[in-house]
């Protein structure tokens, strides 16, 4: 690094030092910090520096308080450029650099403050109710439901979760738990087992045969939901609770989308999905399966049936192809298709030597499934190192325990065989500079080619949104250059009147809880659309839904509570079947775990 390269990145040059920050730093606040210093240092002789920095500071303050607008981003850039060009000294010329740099590289953080009303770094006080709630894409009031569990009020805890997430049972099993990554208890010993506690109250209710409250349709405006994945289910649930008649259209014979067709039983048993589906159906939601929109029915057909608004939650089910020779040989399977066939009960002949290509959750799920289907040697090949794998760390660890041979820094060059695959030509890799994903780019090592014999290959390098060819009133649905559905980020509306979209078909493959967030956001927009209200209504700043006092427990006893460690079946036993890997615990253990919560939502 030298002066010129740092200046080219838009850094502010001062003491000659470099400041390194992590994800716990808020870039909006960083820009405010530097700007606050430079505005105070301004000599005041020229208007651009004297007045311009004050205007920048006002807009950054509004954004940090959740009061900014998307148009502020253009204004920030425009005023910053004006200050740089017209200021009379070096201070004024460099003062806007932190604003321009953060806008250039961290625009998503600005949008999170403006659109989602969230500061994920927990730095901006007005947008930070508690670290765990802010870290949850769905905005669940985590401290309150944890406290309710500690008080033994399990039914209330479950209904509180459902206020922001209609899939508490599913998310109790497969959520990546970003809330736990933000938990302040983790700095002391170990984060609260928030996901496990969510799973406990959902399991408890299911075992007791408990059912939540029902809703009745009382409004005339009908809504059609296309796709029964988590985004579609969330949109259907929250619209039905507001009294709208909702029908979900699903292209396959089974409800749940990738929840049912893409996640194996050993991670997400089917009765868990059914429990959440039954609660959604109790709200008055109707389901119609084996109907492909655009093939069996069009939006025009649905409009003739009386539907006045539509939500597209069609997901991302199409594989990303490797684009190499032999990719269409028999025995080379797309990962999502392999998992879908298993879910539908169809047989997939594997042979004894199976190679999985990829490093995400589909890859680890496919590898673990192959082990259970009797493959003799199951190898997972990933072109980066284990540190860069996008799969959940616990899934990678469990795959290793079950006998999956994980090999890193390896890339396929071509598949070989005579009609059916018999081998893969591979090449060793090394890591170079970071690419657009933020991970170090894998680079080939010349002369390192070698061949691996295989009976089956499962490709799992990612999914892209399922292609859609939808039109309404003579206008076609607009897509991004990458094939995603183009939406307004604040309200998820498309270019078609009354048509909204969200989930993986907009963002690309993401987590269940992120899809739930999109479905809930779309439901609010659809409600405003049908009621003739402005779609540009500002999102709500996340606030706790309840205020519960801390659980009373002697400090000596609280200090002796050890973190909850969920039990798993032994690897030697679990590879024999597709039964659930994670086991439950005693009720008292969940109560004690809830008592570990520091209750940061209550402030000092």
C-alpha positions as CSV (number, residue, x, y, z in Angstrom):
1,X,0.0,0.0,0.0
2,X,1.2,3.5,-0.8
3,X,-0.2,7.0,-0.8
4,X,-1.4,6.8,-4.4
5,X,-3.2,3.5,-4.0
6,X,-5.0,4.6,-0.8
7,X,-5.9,7.9,-2.4
8,X,-7.4,6.0,-5.4
9,X,-9.6,4.1,-3.0
10,X,-11.0,7.5,-1.7
11,X,-9.4,7.4,1.7
12,X,-8.8,10.5,3.7
13,X,-5.1,11.2,4.1
14,X,-4.0,12.6,7.5
15,X,-1.6,11.1,9.9
16,X,-0.4,8.5,7.4
17,X,-1.9,5.6,9.4
18,X,-4.4,3.0,8.4
19,X,-7.5,2.1,10.5
20,X,-8.7,-1.5,10.3
21,X,-12.3,-2.2,11.2
22,X,-14.6,-5.2,11.3
23,X,-18.4,-5.8,10.8
24,X,-19.1,-4.4,14.2
25,X,-18.3,-0.9,12.9
26,X,-21.1,1.1,11.3
27,X,-19.9,2.8,8.2
28,X,-22.6,5.5,8.4
29,X,-21.2,6.4,11.9
30,X,-17.6,6.2,10.6
31,X,-18.4,8.8,8.0
32,X,-20.1,11.0,10.7
33,X,-17.1,10.6,13.0
34,X,-14.6,11.9,10.4
35,X,-17.0,14.6,9.1
36,X,-17.6,15.9,12.6
37,X,-13.9,16.4,13.1
38,X,-13.3,18.1,9.7
39,X,-16.3,20.5,10.1
40,X,-14.9,21.6,13.4
41,X,-11.5,22.2,11.9
42,X,-12.8,24.2,9.0
43,X,-11.4,27.8,9.0
44,X,-14.7,29.1,7.5
45,X,-13.1,31.2,4.8
46,X,-14.9,29.4,1.9
47,X,-18.6,28.5,1.8
48,X,-18.3,25.0,0.3
49,X,-16.3,23.7,3.3
50,X,-18.0,25.8,5.9
51,X,-21.6,25.1,4.9
52,X,-21.3,21.9,2.8
53,X,-19.9,19.9,5.6
54,X,-22.7,21.0,7.9
55,X,-25.3,19.8,5.3
56,X,-23.5,16.5,4.9
57,X,-23.5,16.1,8.7
58,X,-27.2,16.8,8.9
59,X,-28.1,14.2,6.3
60,X,-25.8,11.5,7.9
61,X,-27.4,12.2,11.3
62,X,-30.9,11.8,9.8
63,X,-29.8,8.5,8.2
64,X,-28.3,7.3,11.5
65,X,-31.6,8.0,13.2
66,X,-33.7,6.1,10.6
67,X,-35.1,9.4,9.2
68,X,-33.1,9.4,5.9
69,X,-34.4,8.9,2.4
70,X,-32.9,7.0,-0.6
71,X,-32.6,10.4,-2.4
72,X,-30.2,11.4,0.4
73,X,-27.6,9.1,-1.1
74,X,-27.5,11.1,-4.4
75,X,-27.5,14.3,-2.5
76,X,-24.6,13.2,-0.3
77,X,-22.6,12.3,-3.4
78,X,-23.4,15.5,-5.2
79,X,-22.6,17.8,-2.3
80,X,-19.4,15.9,-1.6
81,X,-18.2,16.3,-5.1
82,X,-19.0,20.0,-5.1
83,X,-17.0,20.5,-1.8
84,X,-14.0,18.6,-3.2
85,X,-13.9,20.7,-6.4
86,X,-14.5,24.2,-5.0
87,X,-12.9,24.2,-1.5
88,X,-9.9,26.5,-1.2
89,X,-7.7,24.2,0.9
90,X,-6.7,20.6,1.3
91,X,-8.9,20.1,4.4
92,X,-12.0,21.0,2.4
93,X,-10.9,19.0,-0.6
94,X,-10.5,15.8,1.5
95,X,-13.3,16.3,4.0
96,X,-16.0,14.5,1.9
97,X,-13.7,11.5,1.2
98,X,-15.1,9.3,4.1
99,X,-18.6,10.0,2.8
100,X,-17.7,9.1,-0.8
101,X,-15.7,6.0,0.3
102,X,-18.4,4.6,2.5
103,X,-21.1,5.3,-0.2
104,X,-18.9,3.6,-2.8
105,X,-18.1,0.4,-0.8
106,X,-20.8,0.2,1.8
107,X,-23.9,1.4,0.1
108,X,-25.8,-1.6,1.5
109,X,-25.3,-0.3,5.1
110,X,-26.8,3.1,4.1
111,X,-29.8,1.3,2.6
112,X,-30.2,-0.8,5.7
113,X,-30.5,2.4,7.8
114,X,-32.9,4.0,5.3
115,X,-35.0,1.1,4.0
116,X,-34.9,-1.5,6.8
117,X,-34.4,1.0,9.7
118,X,-31.7,-1.2,11.1
119,X,-28.1,-0.6,12.1
120,X,-26.7,-4.1,12.0
121,X,-23.5,-3.0,13.8
122,X,-25.6,-1.9,16.9
123,X,-23.9,1.5,16.9
124,X,-26.8,3.9,16.0
125,X,-28.9,3.9,19.2
126,X,-32.3,4.7,17.7
127,X,-32.0,1.7,15.3
128,X,-30.6,-0.7,17.8
129,X,-33.3,-2.2,20.2
130,X,-31.0,-5.1,21.2
131,X,-28.1,-6.8,19.3
132,X,-30.0,-10.0,18.8
133,X,-33.2,-8.3,17.5
134,X,-31.2,-6.1,15.2
135,X,-29.3,-9.1,14.0
136,X,-32.4,-11.0,13.1
137,X,-33.6,-10.2,9.5
138,X,-37.2,-10.8,10.6
139,X,-36.8,-8.4,13.6
140,X,-38.0,-10.9,16.2
141,X,-38.2,-9.6,19.7
142,X,-35.6,-12.2,20.9
143,X,-35.1,-11.0,24.5
144,X,-38.8,-11.1,25.3
145,X,-39.4,-14.6,24.0
146,X,-36.3,-15.8,25.8
147,X,-37.6,-14.3,29.0
148,X,-41.0,-15.9,28.4
149,X,-39.4,-19.3,28.1
150,X,-37.5,-18.6,31.3
151,X,-40.9,-17.9,33.0
152,X,-42.4,-21.1,31.6
153,X,-44.8,-19.2,29.4
154,X,-44.2,-21.2,26.3
155,X,-47.4,-20.6,24.3
156,X,-46.9,-16.8,24.7
157,X,-43.3,-17.1,23.6
158,X,-44.3,-19.0,20.4
159,X,-47.0,-16.4,19.6
160,X,-44.6,-13.6,20.1
161,X,-42.2,-15.2,17.6
162,X,-45.0,-15.6,15.1
163,X,-45.6,-11.9,15.3
164,X,-42.5,-11.6,13.1
165,X,-41.9,-15.1,11.8
166,X,-44.6,-17.6,10.8
167,X,-42.1,-20.4,10.5
168,X,-40.7,-20.7,14.1
169,X,-40.6,-24.4,13.9
170,X,-38.6,-24.5,10.7
171,X,-36.3,-21.7,11.7
172,X,-35.7,-23.5,15.0
173,X,-34.0,-26.2,13.0
174,X,-32.3,-24.6,10.0
175,X,-31.9,-20.9,10.7
176,X,-28.2,-19.7,10.5
177,X,-29.0,-17.8,13.7
178,X,-27.4,-14.4,12.9
179,X,-28.9,-13.3,16.2
180,X,-26.5,-15.5,18.1
181,X,-23.6,-14.0,16.2
182,X,-24.6,-10.6,17.7
183,X,-25.4,-11.9,21.2
184,X,-23.3,-10.0,23.8
185,X,-23.2,-13.0,26.0
186,X,-20.9,-14.5,23.5
187,X,-18.1,-12.1,24.5
188,X,-18.3,-13.6,28.0
189,X,-18.5,-17.4,27.4
190,X,-21.0,-18.5,24.7
191,X,-23.9,-16.9,23.0
192,X,-27.4,-17.7,24.2
193,X,-28.7,-20.7,22.2
194,X,-31.5,-18.6,20.7
195,X,-32.3,-20.9,17.8
196,X,-32.4,-24.0,20.1
197,X,-34.8,-22.1,22.4
198,X,-37.0,-21.3,19.4
199,X,-37.0,-24.9,18.4
200,X,-38.0,-25.9,22.0
201,X,-41.1,-23.8,22.2
202,X,-42.3,-24.9,18.7
203,X,-41.6,-28.6,19.5
204,X,-43.3,-28.2,22.9
205,X,-46.5,-26.8,21.3
206,X,-46.5,-29.5,18.6
207,X,-46.1,-32.3,21.1
208,X,-48.9,-30.8,23.2
209,X,-51.1,-30.6,20.2
210,X,-51.5,-26.9,20.7
211,X,-52.7,-24.6,18.0
212,X,-52.4,-20.8,17.7
213,X,-55.3,-18.3,17.2
214,X,-57.1,-18.3,13.8
215,X,-58.0,-15.4,11.6
216,X,-61.1,-14.9,9.4
217,X,-61.3,-13.3,6.0
218,X,-63.4,-10.1,6.2
219,X,-62.0,-8.2,3.2
220,X,-63.1,-8.6,-0.4
221,X,-59.7,-8.1,-2.1
222,X,-58.2,-11.5,-3.1
223,X,-54.4,-12.0,-3.1
224,X,-52.6,-14.7,-5.1
225,X,-49.2,-15.9,-3.8
226,X,-47.1,-17.7,-6.4
227,X,-44.8,-20.2,-4.7
228,X,-45.0,-21.9,-1.3
229,X,-41.5,-21.3,-0.1
230,X,-40.7,-19.3,3.0
231,X,-41.2,-15.9,1.3
232,X,-44.6,-16.9,-0.1
233,X,-45.7,-18.5,3.1
234,X,-44.8,-15.4,5.1
235,X,-46.6,-13.1,2.7
236,X,-49.7,-15.3,2.9
237,X,-49.7,-15.5,6.7
238,X,-49.5,-11.8,7.4
239,X,-52.0,-10.9,4.7
240,X,-54.5,-13.5,6.0
241,X,-54.1,-12.2,9.5
242,X,-55.2,-8.8,8.2
243,X,-58.4,-10.4,6.8
244,X,-57.4,-10.8,3.1
245,X,-58.5,-14.0,1.3
246,X,-55.2,-15.5,0.2
247,X,-54.5,-18.4,-2.2
248,X,-51.1,-19.9,-2.6
249,X,-50.2,-21.6,-5.9
250,X,-47.5,-24.2,-5.9
251,X,-46.0,-25.7,-9.0
252,X,-45.0,-29.1,-7.4
253,X,-47.3,-31.6,-5.6
254,X,-45.7,-30.7,-2.2
255,X,-45.9,-27.5,-0.2
256,X,-42.9,-25.8,1.2
257,X,-40.7,-25.1,-1.8
258,X,-37.0,-25.6,-1.0
259,X,-37.8,-26.3,2.7
260,X,-39.3,-29.6,1.7
261,X,-37.5,-30.3,-1.6
262,X,-34.1,-29.0,-0.8
263,X,-33.3,-29.7,2.9
264,X,-32.9,-33.4,3.9
265,X,-34.9,-35.0,6.7
266,X,-31.9,-35.4,8.9
267,X,-31.8,-31.6,9.2
268,X,-35.5,-30.7,8.8
269,X,-38.1,-33.5,9.4
270,X,-41.2,-33.1,7.4
271,X,-43.5,-33.0,10.4
272,X,-41.7,-29.8,11.4
273,X,-42.6,-28.1,8.1
274,X,-46.2,-29.4,8.4
275,X,-46.6,-27.9,11.9
276,X,-45.9,-24.4,10.6
277,X,-48.0,-25.0,7.4
278,X,-51.0,-26.1,9.5
279,X,-50.8,-22.8,11.5
280,X,-50.7,-20.8,8.3
281,X,-53.7,-22.7,6.9
282,X,-55.6,-21.9,10.1
283,X,-55.4,-18.2,9.2
284,X,-57.7,-19.0,6.2
285,X,-55.0,-19.5,3.6
286,X,-56.0,-21.8,0.7
287,X,-53.4,-23.9,-1.1
288,X,-53.5,-25.1,-4.7
289,X,-50.7,-27.5,-5.8
290,X,-49.5,-28.7,-9.3
291,X,-50.2,-25.3,-10.9
292,X,-47.4,-23.6,-12.8
293,X,-48.0,-19.9,-13.3
294,X,-47.3,-19.0,-16.9
295,X,-48.0,-22.6,-18.0
296,X,-51.2,-23.8,-16.4
297,X,-52.5,-20.4,-15.5
298,X,-51.4,-16.8,-16.2
299,X,-51.8,-13.7,-14.1
300,X,-54.5,-12.6,-16.5
301,X,-56.4,-15.8,-15.7
302,X,-56.0,-15.1,-12.0
303,X,-57.2,-11.6,-12.5
304,X,-60.3,-12.9,-14.1
305,X,-60.8,-15.1,-11.0
306,X,-60.9,-11.9,-9.0
307,X,-57.4,-11.7,-7.6
308,X,-56.4,-8.0,-7.3
309,X,-52.8,-8.4,-6.1
310,X,-50.0,-10.9,-6.6
311,X,-46.8,-11.9,-4.8
312,X,-44.1,-13.8,-6.7
313,X,-42.1,-16.0,-4.4
314,X,-40.8,-18.5,-7.1
315,X,-37.4,-19.0,-5.5
316,X,-34.0,-19.9,-7.0
317,X,-34.2,-23.5,-8.2
318,X,-32.1,-23.4,-11.3
319,X,-28.5,-24.7,-11.1
320,X,-25.4,-22.6,-11.9
321,X,-23.6,-24.6,-14.6
322,X,-19.9,-25.2,-14.5
323,X,-19.6,-24.7,-18.3
324,X,-17.0,-27.4,-18.8
325,X,-16.7,-30.4,-21.1
326,X,-18.8,-33.5,-20.1
327,X,-21.2,-31.7,-17.9
328,X,-24.2,-33.4,-19.5
329,X,-22.9,-36.9,-19.2
330,X,-25.2,-39.4,-17.5
331,X,-24.4,-39.6,-13.7
332,X,-23.6,-35.8,-13.5
333,X,-26.4,-34.4,-11.3
334,X,-27.3,-30.8,-10.3
335,X,-27.4,-30.7,-6.5
336,X,-30.9,-29.2,-6.2
337,X,-32.3,-31.9,-8.6
338,X,-30.5,-34.7,-6.6
339,X,-32.0,-33.4,-3.3
340,X,-35.5,-32.9,-5.0
341,X,-35.6,-36.5,-6.2
342,X,-34.7,-37.8,-2.7
343,X,-37.5,-35.6,-1.2
344,X,-40.0,-37.0,-3.8
345,X,-39.0,-40.6,-3.0
346,X,-37.4,-41.2,-6.4
347,X,-34.3,-43.5,-6.6
348,X,-31.0,-42.1,-7.7
349,X,-28.3,-44.7,-8.5
350,X,-25.0,-43.4,-7.1
351,X,-22.5,-46.2,-7.2
352,X,-19.6,-46.4,-4.8
353,X,-17.5,-43.4,-5.7
354,X,-19.4,-40.0,-5.4
355,X,-17.9,-36.6,-5.9
356,X,-19.6,-33.4,-4.8
357,X,-18.4,-30.1,-6.3
358,X,-19.2,-27.0,-4.2
359,X,-18.9,-25.5,-0.8
360,X,-22.4,-24.4,0.2
361,X,-25.2,-26.0,2.2
362,X,-26.5,-27.8,-0.9
363,X,-23.1,-29.4,-1.3
364,X,-22.9,-30.6,2.3
365,X,-26.5,-31.8,2.3
366,X,-25.8,-33.7,-0.9
367,X,-22.6,-35.2,0.5
368,X,-24.3,-36.3,3.7
369,X,-27.2,-37.7,1.8
370,X,-24.9,-39.7,-0.4
371,X,-23.2,-41.2,2.7
372,X,-26.7,-42.3,3.9
373,X,-27.5,-43.9,0.6
374,X,-24.5,-46.2,0.9
375,X,-21.8,-44.6,-1.3
376,X,-18.5,-46.1,-0.4
377,X,-16.3,-43.0,-0.9
378,X,-17.8,-39.6,-0.8
379,X,-15.5,-36.7,-1.6
380,X,-16.4,-33.0,-1.4
381,X,-14.3,-30.8,-3.7
382,X,-14.1,-27.1,-3.1
383,X,-11.9,-24.6,-5.0
384,X,-11.1,-22.4,-2.0
385,X,-10.2,-23.3,1.6
386,X,-12.5,-24.4,4.3
387,X,-12.4,-20.9,5.8
388,X,-14.1,-19.5,2.6
389,X,-16.8,-22.1,2.5
390,X,-20.3,-20.5,2.5
391,X,-21.8,-23.6,4.1
392,X,-22.7,-23.4,7.8
393,X,-19.6,-24.4,9.9
394,X,-21.6,-26.9,12.0
395,X,-22.8,-28.6,8.8
396,X,-19.3,-29.0,7.5
397,X,-18.1,-30.4,10.8
398,X,-21.0,-32.9,10.9
399,X,-20.3,-33.9,7.3
400,X,-16.6,-34.7,8.3
401,X,-17.8,-36.7,11.3
402,X,-20.0,-38.8,9.0
403,X,-17.2,-39.7,6.7
404,X,-17.3,-37.1,3.9
405,X,-13.7,-36.5,2.6
406,X,-13.5,-32.7,2.2
407,X,-10.7,-31.6,-0.1
408,X,-9.9,-28.0,-0.7
409,X,-8.2,-25.9,-3.4
410,X,-9.3,-28.2,-6.2
411,X,-11.2,-27.3,-9.3
412,X,-12.8,-29.5,-12.0
413,X,-11.6,-29.0,-15.6
414,X,-13.8,-31.6,-17.4
415,X,-15.8,-34.7,-16.9
416,X,-14.8,-37.8,-18.8
417,X,-16.7,-41.0,-19.8
418,X,-18.3,-42.8,-22.6
419,X,-22.0,-41.8,-22.2
420,X,-21.7,-42.1,-18.5
421,X,-19.2,-40.2,-16.3
422,X,-16.2,-42.3,-15.1
423,X,-13.9,-39.6,-14.0
424,X,-13.1,-35.9,-13.4
425,X,-10.0,-34.1,-14.6
426,X,-9.0,-31.8,-11.7
427,X,-6.6,-29.0,-11.1
428,X,-5.0,-27.8,-7.8
429,X,-5.6,-24.1,-6.9
430,X,-4.0,-21.4,-4.8
431,X,-5.6,-18.2,-3.4
432,X,-4.9,-14.8,-4.8
433,X,-6.3,-11.4,-4.1
434,X,-9.9,-11.0,-2.9
435,X,-12.6,-10.9,-5.6
436,X,-16.1,-9.1,-5.6
437,X,-17.3,-11.6,-3.0
438,X,-14.7,-10.4,-0.5
439,X,-13.0,-13.9,-0.6
440,X,-9.6,-14.5,-2.0
441,X,-9.8,-15.5,-5.7
442,X,-8.8,-19.1,-6.5
443,X,-6.1,-19.2,-9.1
444,X,-5.0,-22.4,-11.0
445,X,-1.6,-24.0,-10.4
446,X,-0.1,-24.7,-13.8
447,X,0.9,-28.3,-14.4
448,X,-1.1,-29.7,-11.4
449,X,-3.8,-31.5,-13.4
450,X,-4.9,-35.0,-12.2
451,X,-7.8,-37.4,-12.6
452,X,-10.2,-38.9,-10.1
453,X,-12.3,-41.9,-10.8
454,X,-16.0,-41.5,-10.0
455,X,-19.3,-43.2,-10.5
456,X,-21.4,-40.1,-9.8
457,X,-20.9,-36.4,-9.7
458,X,-23.2,-33.9,-7.9
459,X,-22.7,-30.3,-8.9
460,X,-23.6,-27.7,-6.2
461,X,-21.9,-24.4,-7.0
462,X,-25.1,-22.3,-6.5
463,X,-28.6,-21.6,-7.7
464,X,-30.1,-18.8,-9.7
465,X,-33.7,-17.6,-9.8
466,X,-36.0,-19.8,-11.7
467,X,-36.7,-18.2,-15.1
468,X,-40.0,-16.4,-15.3
469,X,-41.9,-15.2,-18.3
470,X,-44.8,-13.3,-16.8
471,X,-46.8,-10.4,-18.2
472,X,-49.9,-8.5,-17.2
473,X,-52.0,-6.1,-19.2
474,X,-49.6,-6.5,-22.2
475,X,-46.5,-5.6,-20.2
476,X,-43.7,-8.0,-19.4
477,X,-42.1,-8.4,-15.9
478,X,-38.8,-6.6,-15.8
479,X,-35.7,-8.6,-14.8
480,X,-32.2,-7.6,-13.8
481,X,-29.3,-8.4,-16.2
482,X,-28.6,-11.4,-13.9
483,X,-32.2,-12.8,-14.3
484,X,-33.5,-11.7,-10.9
485,X,-36.9,-10.0,-10.7
486,X,-36.4,-6.2,-10.5
487,X,-38.2,-4.7,-7.5
488,X,-38.3,-1.4,-5.6
489,X,-36.1,-2.1,-2.5
490,X,-38.4,-0.3,-0.1
491,X,-41.7,-1.9,-1.0
492,X,-40.8,-4.9,-3.3
493,X,-43.2,-3.7,-6.1
494,X,-42.4,-4.7,-9.7
495,X,-43.1,-2.8,-12.9
496,X,-46.4,-4.6,-13.2
497,X,-49.4,-3.1,-11.4
498,X,-50.3,-4.9,-8.2
499,X,-47.4,-7.4,-8.6
500,X,-44.8,-7.7,-5.9
501,X,-41.9,-10.1,-5.5
502,X,-39.4,-11.2,-2.9
503,X,-37.1,-13.9,-1.6
504,X,-34.5,-15.8,-3.6
505,X,-36.0,-14.8,-7.0
506,X,-35.0,-11.2,-6.1
507,X,-31.8,-11.6,-4.0
508,X,-30.5,-14.9,-5.2
509,X,-30.1,-17.8,-2.8
510,X,-30.3,-16.7,0.8
511,X,-31.5,-18.0,4.2
512,X,-35.0,-19.0,5.2
513,X,-35.2,-16.0,7.7
514,X,-34.2,-13.6,5.0
515,X,-37.0,-14.9,2.8
516,X,-39.4,-14.5,5.7
517,X,-38.4,-10.9,6.0
518,X,-39.1,-10.3,2.3
519,X,-42.5,-12.0,2.6
520,X,-43.5,-9.9,5.6
521,X,-42.3,-6.7,3.9
522,X,-44.3,-7.5,0.8
523,X,-47.4,-8.2,2.8
524,X,-47.3,-4.7,4.3
525,X,-46.9,-3.2,0.8
526,X,-49.7,-5.3,-0.7
527,X,-52.0,-4.2,2.1
528,X,-51.2,-0.6,1.5
529,X,-51.7,-1.1,-2.3
530,X,-55.1,-2.7,-1.8
531,X,-56.2,0.0,0.6
532,X,-55.1,2.7,-1.8
533,X,-52.3,4.0,0.5
534,X,-48.9,5.3,-0.4
535,X,-46.4,2.5,-1.0
536,X,-43.6,4.8,0.1
537,X,-44.7,4.6,3.8
538,X,-41.6,4.6,5.9
539,X,-40.7,1.2,7.4
540,X,-41.1,0.9,11.1
541,X,-38.1,1.3,13.4
542,X,-37.6,-2.0,15.2
543,X,-38.8,-1.8,18.8
544,X,-39.3,-4.5,21.4
545,X,-42.9,-5.8,21.3
546,X,-42.9,-6.5,25.1
547,X,-41.0,-5.3,28.1
548,X,-40.4,-8.1,30.6
549,X,-38.4,-7.7,33.8
550,X,-35.3,-9.8,34.1
551,X,-35.8,-13.3,35.7
552,X,-35.1,-13.3,39.4
553,X,-32.2,-15.6,40.2
554,X,-29.4,-15.3,42.7
555,X,-26.3,-14.0,41.0
556,X,-24.2,-16.9,42.4
557,X,-26.6,-19.4,40.7
558,X,-26.8,-17.5,37.5
559,X,-23.0,-17.3,37.3
560,X,-22.8,-21.1,37.6
561,X,-25.1,-21.9,34.6
562,X,-23.1,-23.5,31.9
563,X,-23.9,-22.8,28.2
564,X,-26.4,-25.1,26.5
565,X,-24.8,-27.6,24.1
566,X,-27.4,-29.5,22.0
567,X,-26.9,-33.2,21.8
568,X,-26.4,-35.1,18.5
569,X,-26.7,-38.7,17.6
570,X,-23.4,-40.5,17.1
571,X,-22.1,-40.3,13.6
572,X,-21.9,-44.1,13.3
573,X,-25.6,-44.3,14.0
574,X,-26.9,-41.3,12.1
575,X,-25.3,-42.3,8.7
576,X,-27.6,-45.4,8.7
577,X,-30.8,-43.4,8.1
578,X,-32.2,-40.0,7.4
579,X,-33.5,-39.5,11.0
580,X,-32.9,-36.2,12.8
581,X,-29.3,-35.6,13.9
582,X,-30.0,-32.9,16.6
583,X,-31.6,-34.3,19.7
584,X,-33.8,-32.5,22.3
585,X,-32.9,-31.8,26.0
586,X,-34.7,-31.7,29.3
587,X,-37.1,-28.8,29.9
588,X,-35.1,-27.5,32.8
589,X,-32.1,-27.1,30.6
590,X,-34.0,-24.7,28.4
591,X,-35.2,-22.7,31.4
592,X,-31.6,-22.4,32.7
593,X,-30.4,-21.4,29.2
594,X,-33.0,-18.6,29.1
595,X,-31.7,-17.3,32.5
596,X,-28.2,-16.7,30.9
597,X,-29.6,-13.8,28.9
598,X,-28.0,-10.5,29.8
599,X,-31.2,-8.6,28.8
600,X,-29.4,-5.8,26.9
601,X,-32.8,-4.7,25.6
602,X,-33.4,-3.1,29.0
603,X,-30.4,-0.7,28.6
604,X,-28.2,0.3,31.4
